[in-house]
Amino acid sequence: MPAPTHPFRNTESLLVVIPDDGIDVEAEARLYDDLCDDQVSIRPSIRPKSPQGPPSIFSRDIWLNDNSGTSLAFARNVHIAGWTSVGDKLGGAYVVYDCVIRTKEGTTIHAHKRYSDFVLLYDALKHSLPKHQHHFIPALPPKSPFSRYRAAFVDRRRRQLQYWLSAVLLHPEIGACQSVRWWVMD
């Protein structure tokens, strides 16, 4: 039987070992955002002539008005500012997200929600909305029991939940339903 060899013995590339003193989540998030922006960047000359306003979260070529016209949704802006881990990992820890919701009237609401709260809202919307509106509700980001406390995973999930919550709360009809209002105020 041949003697075991090191798996990187013949490599000429630099192998970098990440120190175990923590991960800079903010730097990692900025890098991720920069990489995503680079892949879908649009030249300014290609952007269509549209009303001035915030870009749609669904497309870079659709522009939204100020969400105060015919929309019945009460939210104008949705942002998940951060997250924190509550409890210890062995005794039932969980992650809480800080959902910052700005209403049409300019009031800012901070709703602290767990991932399971997002699942409850998803289920409530599926049960309370007419079937023809179900396709407006995006799928939630998947669960990952093995990496749920890793900072990079939780921050990526924060961005995915922010997209999901924006799609729900800023939708002109879904954002106005009673299930959404109860979820925000609970």
Salt bridges, closest charged atoms under 4 A:
ASP33 OD1 - ARG159 NE 3.81
ASP37 OD1 - ARG60 NH2 3.39
ASP98 OD1 - HIS110 ND1 3.03
ASP98 OD1 - HIS112 NE2 3.53
ASP155 OD1 - ARG158 NE 3.03
ASP155 OD2 - ARG159 NH1 2.76
